[in-house]
Structures are given as C-alpha cells and as structure tokens.
C-alpha cells in the first residue's frame, strides 16, 4: 500500500485526490515544492471561505511517505505543540524523559494550521523555527532535548479575520493568495468533481489512482535529485535583481527563491536550475515580502552616473514629490498670481515722508 492508496486508518475519512483539484495550479505547485524541500519554511495560504484551502492540505499529506496530517488546534498550548520534559525524573534518575508533542508526530508528514493568524505569536514562532530547521528543541530549567521535526507546514488564513504580523508572515517560505472563482465553466467543473467525490469516494479515488501514484513517484524522484542541483552566477544574479526590485527586507527572499527554484527543477527532473525556474516561483516567494513604492531609486542602483543624469533624477524626484503632496492634501489648490489694487488712505511703503 502506498501513499496514493486508501487511507491506512479505516476510521479516517477519504481525502479528495490532490491531482483532482481544479483551478488551483499555483497552490498545487507551492505545496509540491514544500513537500520536496520542507526547509523552505512552509506555505501560507490566504483566501476567503470555501476556496479549498483545507482540502488541498489534506490531499498533499496523502502523497508523502508517512501519509499523515497533523492538525494544530487553535487552543493548543506550547507544551502540546513542542512536547514536555519530566524535570523530576531528570533530577532523580539523571535521564531525560520526553513526552512528544505535535511537532514530533508531524515528522515526515504535514502539519496543518487553520486560521494561523489567530494563534499566539509564541506558537507561530515555534512552528516556523521547527519548519525551517527541521529540528525541535525543548528546554526546561537548564535541561534540553532535541529531535527531528521535518514536516511540511501549511498555514491557512482568512484576511477578513485579521493579518499576521509582518515579522511572522515573512518567515513563511511561500505564500499563495486564493480568490473566489467567477468563471462559470471552472465553477461547474469544481462542483461536478466535488459532487462525484461525495457520492462515491472510493470510485472517484480509483479513477485518479494512476495520477496519484505518478505524483508520489515524482516527489520521491525530486527529493533524490535535489542535492545534486546547483546554481550558476546567472541564476544568482536574476534572483538578486528580482528581490531588489521588490525592495524586500533582508536576504530571506533570496535564499527561499533559490531553494524553491531548485525544488522546481528537481520536480521537473531538469539537468540544472535556470532563470526560468526562478521566474515560475518568484511570485509565491515575493507576494508577502514585496514593498511597493520602496524600491531603490535609479540613482541608488547606479551611483556611477554622471552629474547630468543625477540632476535629471533629482528634478524628477522633486516633481514627483510635489505631485504626491498635492494629491495627498484633499482640496489643495496651487497658488495663482492676483492683481494688486491700491487702497485709499494707505501710504505706500516707498513714499517719502515730508
């Protein structure tokens, strides 16, 4: 039995096949990249209700070696997430007794966090640390214990219910924004697939079994090929240019983009990573990191320009600033020259005293 077959636990409800998802190509690509390289830091999926966020997460788990999905409840404590240490046992017997948490149970599987934007920041920090490093460390009163925690982190959120802090959202490797579908043909295709699955899950899954098995093999082959793929200077330069143009903070975007491009090249069984791979993953890397309007000016990017070019740039910047000021002040009107009318009884300043 492989990950594409029926669930191991008969009590577990059958998952909708990953390959049967309709109209979710960007999300499917991001999830596959995270499955190939969990060190990317997970995938943040944002979108309104009913856009198949949880369905996609459960479908991906079935393709992974362990085929398991661990869900983090909103009310979970930090101990339940990272695990606990028995301090009394350690002091008495000199042996560390560790009770595993959800991070340990999610090893080699998927850790799914619905409404991640509503979790306490401390839990999100712990999640992202483990997702990026592949290791969970528990420390209590000078005693520590570490274990492997390599999992695919999938966090979902509805923007209407609040946003994540910028410091946390940046630590998710990839982000995909889902939108409501207003294409009648696509909506009909989605609904037909869902109704067919709900009517007879085993028959529907059987129809997609070959595609599911092929996807499992693609992930395994990509993971095996991943360490052998490197980056040449052209790929590095392209990544740097995209990140600079997006005015991202720090270098995390560069690192994630390179790793995501390598994962995509491995998925496609390409001989090397190309700038084309970079272009295909760049939006998911930059979507939540892009700072519109903060990109460095042309003068900053090209400090060796002549004085004439710098003067032109300064004039343009001044004009843009003036235009911005005018637009930002509601009701503002530029000054206009007016005539001066002499008023009787007022002595001009230029008149001489007699």
C-alpha positions in Angstrom: 0.0 0.0 0.0 1.4 3.4 -0.9 0.5 7.0 -0.2 -1.8 7.1 -3.1 -4.0 4.2 -1.9 -6.8 4.2 0.5 -6.2 5.7 4.0 -4.4 3.4 6.5 -6.9 4.1 9.2 -10.4 2.8 8.2 -12.0 5.4 10.5 -10.3 8.2 8.6 -12.4 9.9 6.0 -11.1 9.5 2.5 -9.2 12.6 1.2 -10.0 14.3 -2.0 -7.2 13.4 -4.5 -4.5 16.0 -5.0 -4.5 15.5 -8.7 -8.2 16.1 -8.9 -8.1 19.7 -7.6 -9.4 22.1 -10.2 -8.2 25.7 -10.8 -5.5 25.5 -8.1 -2.3 25.3 -10.1 -0.3 28.0 -8.1 -1.3 26.4 -4.8 -0.5 22.9 -6.0 2.9 24.0 -7.2 3.7 25.7 -3.9 2.6 22.7 -1.9 4.7 20.3 -4.0 7.8 22.5 -3.7 7.4 22.5 0.1 6.9 18.7 0.0 10.2 18.3 -1.9 12.1 20.7 0.3 10.4 21.2 3.7 13.2 23.5 4.7 11.6 26.2 2.6 9.6 27.2 5.7 6.1 26.2 4.8 3.3 27.6 2.7 0.9 30.3 3.9 -2.5 30.1 2.0 -4.7 33.1 2.3 -8.2 33.4 0.9 -11.9 33.6 1.6 -14.0 30.7 2.9 -14.7 27.8 0.6 -11.6 28.1 -1.6 -10.4 24.5 -0.9 -7.5 25.5 1.5 -8.0 22.6 3.9 -8.9 20.2 1.1 -5.5 20.9 -0.6 -3.6 20.4 2.7 -5.2 17.0 3.4 -4.7 16.0 -0.2 -1.0 16.7 -0.1 -0.5 14.7 3.1 -1.6 11.6 1.3 1.3 11.9 -1.2 4.0 12.0 1.5 5.9 8.9 2.9 4.1 8.7 6.1 0.8 9.9 4.6 -0.3 11.7 7.8 -1.8 15.0 8.5 -1.4 16.6 12.0 -3.8 19.5 12.8 -2.9 22.1 15.4 -6.0 23.3 17.2 -6.4 27.0 17.9 -6.5 26.4 21.7 -3.3 24.3 21.8 -0.7 25.1 24.4 3.0 25.5 23.8 3.7 22.2 25.6 1.2 20.4 23.4 3.0 21.7 20.3 6.7 21.2 21.2 6.4 18.5 23.9 7.3 18.4 27.6 10.2 17.3 29.7 9.8 15.5 33.1 12.2 17.6 35.2 11.6 15.5 38.4 12.7 12.3 36.6 15.7 14.0 35.2 16.8 15.2 38.6 16.1 11.9 40.3 17.3 9.4 37.7 19.6 11.6 35.6 17.7 10.6 32.5 15.6 12.9 30.3 12.0 11.7 29.9 10.4 13.5 26.9 6.8 13.4 26.0 6.5 14.2 22.3 4.2 17.0 21.1 2.5 17.6 17.7 5.8 18.6 16.1 7.2 15.2 16.7 4.0 13.5 15.5 4.1 15.6 12.3 7.6 14.4 11.3 7.7 13.4 7.6 4.1 14.5 7.3 2.0 17.6 7.1 1.4 20.0 10.0 -1.8 21.9 9.2 -2.7 25.1 11.0 -6.1 26.5 10.1 -6.5 30.2 10.9 -2.8 30.6 11.8 -3.3 34.3 12.0 -5.3 33.8 15.2 -2.6 31.8 17.0 -0.4 33.4 19.7 2.8 34.7 18.3 4.9 32.4 20.5 3.3 29.3 18.9 3.8 30.7 15.4 7.4 31.4 16.2 8.0 27.8 17.4 6.2 26.4 14.3 8.3 28.4 11.9 11.6 27.7 13.7 11.0 23.9 13.5 9.7 24.1 9.9 12.8 26.0 8.7 15.4 24.0 10.7 13.9 20.5 10.7 14.7 20.2 14.4 12.6 20.8 17.6 14.4 21.7 20.8 12.7 21.7 24.2 14.4 23.5 27.1 13.3 23.5 30.7 15.4 24.6 33.7 18.7 24.0 32.0 17.7 20.7 30.6 17.2 20.3 26.8 16.1 17.7 24.4 16.1 17.8 20.6 14.5 15.6 17.9 13.9 15.6 14.2 10.9 17.5 13.0 10.9 17.6 9.3 7.4 18.4 8.1 5.5 20.4 5.6 3.9 23.4 7.3 0.7 24.6 5.8 -0.9 27.6 7.4 -4.2 29.0 6.2 -6.0 32.2 7.0 -8.9 34.4 6.0 -7.8 38.0 5.7 -11.2 39.2 6.9 -10.4 37.8 10.3 -7.0 39.6 10.8 -3.5 39.6 9.5 -0.2 38.1 10.7 2.5 40.4 12.0 5.0 41.3 9.2 7.8 39.7 11.2 5.9 36.4 11.2 4.5 36.4 7.7 8.0 37.0 6.3 9.2 33.7 7.8 6.8 31.6 5.8 8.7 30.4 2.7 5.9 30.7 0.2 2.5 32.4 0.1 -0.4 31.9 -2.2 -3.5 34.1 -2.3 -6.7 32.4 -3.4 -9.6 34.2 -4.8 -13.3 33.4 -5.4 -13.8 31.9 -8.9 -16.1 33.8 -11.2 -15.6 31.7 -14.3 -18.8 29.7 -14.8 -17.1 26.9 -16.6 -14.5 26.4 -13.9 -17.1 26.7 -11.1 -19.1 24.0 -12.8 -16.1 21.7 -13.1 -15.2 22.2 -9.5 -18.8 21.5 -8.3 -19.1 18.4 -10.6 -15.9 16.9 -9.2 -16.9 17.6 -5.6 -20.4 16.0 -6.1 -18.9 13.0 -7.7 -16.5 12.5 -4.9 -19.1 12.9 -2.2 -21.4 10.5 -4.0 -18.9 7.7 -4.2 -15.4 8.4 -2.7 -13.8 5.0 -3.5 -14.9 5.1 -7.1 -13.8 8.7 -7.6 -10.4 8.0 -5.9 -9.9 4.9 -8.0 -10.3 7.0 -11.2 -7.4 9.2 -10.1 -5.2 6.4 -8.6 -2.8 6.3 -11.6 -2.2 10.1 -11.4 -1.8 9.9 -7.7 0.8 7.2 -7.9 2.7 9.1 -10.5 2.7 12.2 -8.3 4.1 10.1 -5.4 6.9 8.9 -7.6 7.6 12.5 -8.8 8.0 13.7 -5.3 10.4 10.8 -4.4 12.5 11.3 -7.5 12.7 15.1 -6.9 13.8 14.6 -3.3 16.6 12.3 -4.5 17.7 14.7 -7.2 17.6 17.8 -5.0 21.1 17.6 -3.5 22.7 17.4 -7.0 21.4 20.6 -8.3 23.4 23.8 -8.0 23.1 27.5 -9.1 25.2 29.3 -11.6 26.0 33.1 -11.5 23.2 33.9 -14.0 20.6 32.4 -11.6 22.0 34.2 -8.6 22.1 37.5 -10.5 18.4 37.1 -11.6 17.3 36.3 -8.1 19.1 39.3 -6.7 17.6 41.6 -9.4 14.0 40.4 -8.6 14.5 40.8 -4.8 16.0 44.3 -5.2 13.1 45.3 -7.5 10.7 44.1 -4.9 12.5 46.0 -2.1 12.4 43.1 0.2 13.8 43.2 3.8 16.9 41.2 4.4 18.1 38.1 2.4 15.5 35.5 3.3 13.7 36.1 0.0 16.9 35.4 -2.0 17.5 32.2 -0.1 14.0 30.9 -0.4 13.8 31.8 -4.1 16.9 29.8 -4.8 15.7 26.8 -2.9 12.2 27.0 -4.4 13.7 27.2 -7.9 15.9 24.2 -7.2 12.9 22.2 -5.9 11.0 23.0 -9.1 14.0 22.0 -11.2 14.1 18.7 -9.3 10.4 18.2 -9.7 10.7 18.6 -13.5 13.8 16.4 -13.5 15.8 19.2 -15.1 19.6 19.0 -15.5 20.1 22.3 -13.9 18.4 25.3 -12.3 17.6 28.0 -14.8 16.3 31.6 -14.6 13.0 30.1 -16.0 12.6 28.1 -12.8 13.2 31.3 -10.8 10.5 33.2 -12.7 8.0 30.4 -12.0 8.5 30.5 -8.2 9.2 34.2 -7.8 5.6 35.3 -7.2 5.0 32.9 -4.3 8.3 34.0 -2.7 7.7 37.7 -3.1 4.0 38.1 -2.7 4.1 38.6 1.1 7.5 40.3 1.1 7.2 42.9 -1.6 7.3 46.5 -0.5 5.6 48.6 -3.2 7.0 52.1 -3.5 10.1 51.3 -1.5 12.3 50.1 -4.3 15.7 51.8 -4.6 15.8 54.8 -7.0 17.7 54.6 -10.2 20.4 56.9 -8.7 20.9 54.5 -5.8 21.1 51.5 -8.1 23.6 53.3 -10.4 25.8 55.6 -8.3 28.3 56.0 -11.2 26.0 58.1 -13.4 27.2 61.5 -14.4 26.1 64.8 -12.8 23.7 65.4 -15.6 21.8 62.2 -15.0 21.8 62.8 -11.3 20.4 66.3 -11.8 17.7 65.0 -14.0 16.8 62.3 -11.4 16.7 64.9 -8.7 14.4 67.1 -10.7 12.1 64.2 -11.4 12.1 63.2 -7.8 11.2 66.8 -6.8 8.4 66.9 -9.3 7.0 63.5 -8.1 7.2 64.7 -4.5 5.3 67.9 -5.4 2.7 65.8 -7.2 2.4 63.5 -4.3 1.9 66.3 -1.8 -0.8 67.8 -4.0 -2.6 64.5 -4.2 -2.3 63.8 -0.5 -3.9 67.1 0.6 -7.6 67.0 -0.1 -8.9 70.2 -1.6 -5.4 71.6 -2.2 -5.1 74.2 -5.0 -1.8 75.6 -6.2 -1.2 79.4 -5.7 -2.2 81.7 -8.5 -1.0 85.3 -9.2 -3.6 88.0 -8.4 -3.7 91.7 -9.2 -2.9 94.4 -6.5 -5.4 97.2 -6.0 -4.4 100.4 -4.3 -6.4 101.3 -1.2 -7.1 105.0 -0.5 -5.7 106.3 2.8 -2.8 103.8 2.9 0.6 105.3 2.4 2.8 103.2 0.1 6.0 101.9 1.8 8.1 103.5 -0.9 6.7 107.1 -0.3 9.0 109.6 1.4 8.0 111.5 4.5 7.7 115.2 4.0 
